[in-house]
């Protein structure tokens, strides 16, 4: 068992993102002070030589690989080349250099989209590579599968303690609320809030509303990641989720109520639904003693409060970018 403690130096790759920022908060909450952080301008993880130099000089004890190019159905469908290239480059550079520099433990963040589109529900880890992927995010999924397999192979061939987790759909502070590139829940929060501010009488949402999705607050994911960093070294990857699902239509109703929108929801059935259902089997991680603590409605409420408090900054960053 390879354990990471508060005395170890931890590099959080992607510390500004939804997942990385939550994991950093959790580490600091637990007393970790030796945290390495690099912005994209300081360290381009797709640049092999810069990543090599970073690991050669800093030599972290542990790495959490939360950096990735992410987006919703629209972005994944429009830019598959960028999604597969960027994510493969990040994974290859970080995982290989972590091994070369003697990193004690690495935790890789995958995604539940790695599973086949029609995998039996709830989805067990063994369903990986058992069928065709959802076409709208195939490029991203293939890159994530490659990262997971790299960790597995480096662990089995070299004895590295490189573990992988597959989170379900995440939400929370520091999410991407851009309507063009965000995932379903932050996109809904943005759309409903905009409609309230603009006095609109309807909100148009993609698809039929029938697909079912599982959601996990990112702070729960962060707790699971630190839990595994400190006490898990198996080569098998682990699903992380809430174990509960909700239809997109019901989710929209929750967001509508929380944001105070009083108009009509219009479903654009000409737009794709994506995978019809995606619920993870989380029995493997719950057997290790972890379980989530934040229910969906209170999690959305707190996320909406965060969005309202940061809305002006997010709009400025969008305009500057």
C-alpha positions as CSV (number, residue, x, y, z in Angstrom):
1,X,0.0,0.0,0.0
2,X,1.4,3.4,-1.1
3,X,0.0,6.1,1.2
4,X,0.2,9.8,0.7
5,X,0.2,12.0,3.8
6,X,0.3,15.7,4.8
7,X,4.1,15.6,4.7
8,X,4.2,14.8,1.0
9,X,4.4,17.3,-1.8
10,X,1.4,17.1,-4.1
11,X,1.1,18.5,-7.7
12,X,-2.5,19.3,-8.6
13,X,-2.6,19.5,-12.4
14,X,-5.6,21.6,-13.4
15,X,-6.0,23.4,-10.0
16,X,-8.1,26.2,-11.5
17,X,-10.8,23.9,-13.0
18,X,-13.9,22.4,-11.4
19,X,-12.3,19.2,-10.2
20,X,-8.8,20.4,-9.5
21,X,-9.9,23.4,-7.4
22,X,-12.2,21.2,-5.3
23,X,-9.4,18.7,-4.7
24,X,-7.1,21.5,-3.7
25,X,-9.7,22.8,-1.2
26,X,-10.1,19.3,0.3
27,X,-6.3,18.8,0.6
28,X,-5.9,22.1,2.4
29,X,-8.9,21.3,4.6
30,X,-7.1,18.1,5.6
31,X,-3.9,19.9,6.4
32,X,-1.9,19.5,3.2
33,X,0.4,22.5,2.8
34,X,3.0,21.3,0.3
35,X,0.9,21.8,-2.8
36,X,2.3,22.6,-6.3
37,X,0.2,24.7,-8.6
38,X,0.9,25.8,-12.1
39,X,-1.3,27.9,-14.4
40,X,-1.5,27.0,-18.1
41,X,0.7,29.9,-19.0
42,X,3.3,28.8,-16.4
43,X,3.3,25.1,-17.5
44,X,1.7,23.9,-20.8
45,X,1.0,20.3,-20.1
46,X,0.9,19.5,-23.8
47,X,4.5,20.6,-24.1
48,X,6.7,17.6,-23.5
49,X,9.9,19.4,-22.8
50,X,8.3,21.8,-20.3
51,X,6.6,19.0,-18.5
52,X,9.9,17.1,-18.3
53,X,11.7,20.1,-16.9
54,X,9.0,20.6,-14.3
55,X,9.1,17.1,-13.0
56,X,12.9,17.1,-13.1
57,X,13.1,20.3,-10.9
58,X,10.1,20.0,-8.6
59,X,10.0,16.2,-8.1
60,X,6.5,16.0,-6.4
61,X,5.7,13.0,-4.3
62,X,2.1,12.7,-5.7
63,X,0.3,13.9,-8.7
64,X,-3.4,14.5,-9.2
65,X,-4.1,14.7,-12.9
66,X,-7.3,16.8,-13.1
67,X,-6.2,18.9,-16.1
68,X,-8.2,18.2,-19.3
69,X,-10.0,19.8,-22.2
70,X,-13.7,19.4,-21.4
71,X,-17.0,20.4,-22.9
72,X,-20.6,19.5,-23.5
73,X,-22.2,17.7,-26.5
74,X,-21.9,20.7,-28.8
75,X,-18.2,21.3,-28.2
76,X,-17.3,17.6,-28.4
77,X,-19.1,17.3,-31.7
78,X,-17.6,20.4,-33.2
79,X,-14.0,20.0,-32.1
80,X,-13.1,16.2,-31.9
81,X,-9.6,16.7,-33.1
82,X,-8.8,19.3,-30.4
83,X,-10.4,17.1,-27.7
84,X,-8.4,13.9,-28.6
85,X,-5.1,15.7,-29.2
86,X,-5.1,17.9,-26.2
87,X,-6.1,15.2,-23.7
88,X,-3.8,12.6,-25.1
89,X,-0.9,15.0,-25.0
90,X,-1.6,16.0,-21.4
91,X,-1.9,12.3,-20.3
92,X,1.2,11.0,-22.1
93,X,3.4,13.8,-20.9
94,X,2.3,13.9,-17.2
95,X,2.0,10.1,-16.6
96,X,5.3,9.3,-18.3
97,X,7.3,12.0,-16.6
98,X,5.7,11.2,-13.3
99,X,7.0,7.6,-13.6
100,X,10.5,8.8,-14.8
101,X,10.8,11.2,-11.9
102,X,9.8,8.6,-9.3
103,X,6.4,9.9,-8.2
104,X,5.1,7.8,-5.4
105,X,1.4,8.0,-6.4
106,X,-0.6,9.4,-9.2
107,X,-4.4,9.8,-9.4
108,X,-5.9,10.1,-12.9
109,X,-9.4,11.6,-13.4
110,X,-11.3,9.9,-16.1
111,X,-15.0,10.3,-17.1
112,X,-18.0,8.1,-17.2
113,X,-18.3,8.7,-20.9
114,X,-15.6,6.1,-21.4
115,X,-18.3,3.4,-21.2
116,X,-20.3,2.1,-24.2
117,X,-23.4,4.0,-25.1
118,X,-25.7,1.1,-24.3
119,X,-23.8,-0.4,-21.4
120,X,-26.0,-2.4,-18.9
121,X,-27.2,-0.2,-16.1
122,X,-25.9,0.6,-13.5
123,X,-22.6,0.5,-15.3
124,X,-19.9,-1.6,-13.7
125,X,-16.2,-1.0,-14.2
126,X,-16.0,-4.3,-16.2
127,X,-18.2,-2.7,-19.0
128,X,-15.2,-0.8,-20.3
129,X,-14.5,-1.6,-24.0
130,X,-17.5,-3.9,-24.3
131,X,-19.3,-1.9,-26.9
132,X,-19.5,1.2,-29.1
133,X,-19.1,4.7,-27.5
134,X,-21.5,7.6,-27.7
135,X,-20.5,9.3,-31.0
136,X,-21.0,12.8,-29.8
137,X,-18.1,12.5,-27.3
138,X,-16.1,9.6,-28.8
139,X,-12.9,11.6,-29.2
140,X,-12.8,12.7,-25.5
141,X,-13.8,9.2,-24.3
142,X,-11.0,7.5,-26.3
143,X,-8.4,9.9,-24.9
144,X,-9.7,9.2,-21.3
145,X,-9.6,5.4,-21.9
146,X,-5.9,5.8,-23.1
147,X,-5.0,7.7,-19.9
148,X,-6.7,5.0,-17.7
149,X,-4.9,2.2,-19.5
150,X,-1.6,4.1,-19.2
151,X,-2.0,4.1,-15.5
152,X,-2.9,0.5,-15.5
153,X,0.0,-0.6,-17.6
154,X,2.6,1.5,-15.8
155,X,1.3,0.0,-12.5
156,X,1.5,-3.6,-13.8
157,X,4.7,-3.3,-15.7
158,X,6.7,-1.0,-13.6
159,X,5.0,-1.3,-10.2
160,X,4.0,2.3,-10.1
161,X,1.1,3.3,-7.8
162,X,-0.9,5.0,-10.5
163,X,-4.7,4.8,-9.8
164,X,-7.7,6.0,-11.9
165,X,-11.2,7.1,-11.0
166,X,-14.2,7.5,-13.2
167,X,-16.5,10.2,-11.9
168,X,-20.1,10.6,-13.0
169,X,-21.5,14.0,-14.2
170,X,-20.0,16.7,-11.9
171,X,-21.1,20.1,-10.9
172,X,-20.2,22.8,-8.3
173,X,-18.1,25.9,-7.8
174,X,-15.7,26.8,-10.6
175,X,-17.7,25.0,-13.2
176,X,-17.9,26.2,-16.8
177,X,-21.1,28.2,-17.3
178,X,-20.4,29.1,-21.0
179,X,-23.6,28.2,-22.9
180,X,-21.5,27.1,-25.9
181,X,-19.2,24.7,-24.2
182,X,-20.6,23.8,-20.8
183,X,-22.2,20.5,-19.5
184,X,-25.9,20.1,-19.0
185,X,-26.3,21.3,-15.4
186,X,-24.2,24.5,-15.5
187,X,-25.7,25.3,-18.9
188,X,-29.2,25.1,-17.4
189,X,-28.2,27.3,-14.5
190,X,-26.9,29.9,-16.9
191,X,-29.9,29.7,-19.3
192,X,-32.5,30.0,-16.5
193,X,-30.6,32.8,-14.8
194,X,-30.3,34.7,-18.0
195,X,-34.0,34.2,-18.7
196,X,-34.9,35.6,-15.3
197,X,-32.6,38.6,-15.8
198,X,-34.0,39.3,-19.3
199,X,-37.6,38.7,-18.4
200,X,-38.0,35.9,-21.0
201,X,-41.2,33.9,-21.1
202,X,-39.5,30.6,-22.1
203,X,-36.2,28.7,-22.0
204,X,-35.2,26.3,-24.8
205,X,-33.4,23.2,-23.8
206,X,-31.8,20.5,-26.0
207,X,-33.4,17.1,-26.7
208,X,-36.5,15.5,-25.3
209,X,-35.7,15.7,-21.6
210,X,-36.1,11.9,-21.3
211,X,-32.5,10.8,-20.8
212,X,-31.5,10.0,-17.2
213,X,-28.3,11.3,-15.6
214,X,-26.5,10.8,-12.4
215,X,-24.9,13.9,-10.7
216,X,-22.3,14.3,-8.0
217,X,-21.2,17.5,-6.3
218,X,-17.5,18.1,-7.0
219,X,-16.8,18.5,-3.3
220,X,-17.9,14.9,-2.8
221,X,-15.6,13.8,-5.6
222,X,-12.8,15.7,-4.0
223,X,-13.4,13.8,-0.7
224,X,-13.3,10.5,-2.6
225,X,-10.1,11.3,-4.4
226,X,-8.2,12.3,-1.2
227,X,-9.7,9.2,0.5
228,X,-8.2,7.0,-2.2
229,X,-4.9,8.9,-2.4
230,X,-4.4,8.1,1.2
231,X,-5.6,4.5,1.3
232,X,-5.9,2.8,-2.1
233,X,-3.3,1.4,-4.4
234,X,-5.1,-1.2,-6.5
235,X,-4.6,-1.4,-10.2
236,X,-8.4,-1.6,-10.8
237,X,-10.0,1.8,-11.6
238,X,-13.0,2.9,-9.6
239,X,-16.3,4.5,-10.4
240,X,-17.3,7.5,-8.3
241,X,-20.9,8.7,-8.2
242,X,-24.0,9.3,-6.2
243,X,-25.7,6.0,-7.1
244,X,-28.9,8.0,-8.0
245,X,-30.2,9.3,-11.3
246,X,-32.7,11.9,-12.5
247,X,-34.3,12.7,-15.8
248,X,-33.1,15.8,-17.6
249,X,-36.7,17.0,-17.5
250,X,-36.8,16.7,-13.8
251,X,-33.4,18.3,-13.4
252,X,-34.7,21.3,-15.4
253,X,-37.6,21.5,-13.1
254,X,-35.3,21.7,-10.1
255,X,-33.1,24.4,-11.7
256,X,-36.2,26.3,-12.7
257,X,-37.5,26.4,-9.1
258,X,-34.1,27.3,-7.6
259,X,-33.5,30.2,-10.0
260,X,-37.0,31.5,-9.7
261,X,-37.9,31.3,-13.4
262,X,-41.6,31.4,-13.9
263,X,-41.9,30.9,-17.7
264,X,-42.2,27.8,-19.9
265,X,-39.6,25.2,-20.7
266,X,-39.4,24.3,-24.5
267,X,-37.7,21.1,-25.5
268,X,-35.9,21.2,-28.9
269,X,-36.3,17.6,-30.0
270,X,-34.3,18.3,-33.1
271,X,-31.2,18.4,-30.9
272,X,-29.5,15.2,-29.7
273,X,-30.2,13.6,-26.4
274,X,-26.9,11.8,-26.1
275,X,-26.7,8.6,-24.2
276,X,-30.2,7.5,-23.0
277,X,-29.1,6.5,-19.5
278,X,-25.8,6.6,-17.6
279,X,-25.8,5.5,-14.0
280,X,-22.6,4.2,-12.4
281,X,-22.3,1.1,-10.2
282,X,-20.4,2.5,-7.2
283,X,-20.4,-0.7,-5.1
284,X,-16.6,-1.0,-5.5
285,X,-15.8,2.3,-3.8
286,X,-18.6,2.1,-1.3
287,X,-17.1,-1.2,-0.2
288,X,-13.9,0.7,0.6
289,X,-15.9,2.9,3.0
290,X,-16.6,6.0,1.0
291,X,-20.1,7.5,0.3
292,X,-21.3,11.0,-0.9
293,X,-22.8,13.5,1.5
294,X,-24.4,16.3,-0.6
295,X,-27.9,15.7,-2.0
296,X,-28.7,17.0,-5.5
297,X,-31.1,19.9,-4.7
298,X,-29.0,21.4,-1.9
299,X,-25.9,21.0,-4.1
300,X,-27.6,22.9,-7.0
301,X,-28.7,25.6,-4.6
302,X,-25.2,26.2,-3.3
303,X,-23.8,26.1,-6.9
304,X,-26.3,28.7,-8.0
305,X,-25.3,30.9,-5.1
306,X,-21.7,30.6,-6.1
307,X,-22.6,31.4,-9.7
308,X,-24.5,34.6,-8.6
309,X,-21.6,35.7,-6.5
310,X,-19.2,35.2,-9.4
311,X,-21.3,36.0,-12.4
312,X,-19.8,39.4,-13.1
313,X,-16.3,38.0,-13.0
314,X,-17.2,35.1,-15.2
315,X,-18.7,37.5,-17.8
316,X,-15.6,39.7,-17.7
317,X,-13.3,36.7,-18.2
318,X,-15.5,35.6,-21.1
319,X,-15.3,39.0,-22.8
320,X,-11.6,39.3,-22.2
321,X,-11.0,35.8,-23.6
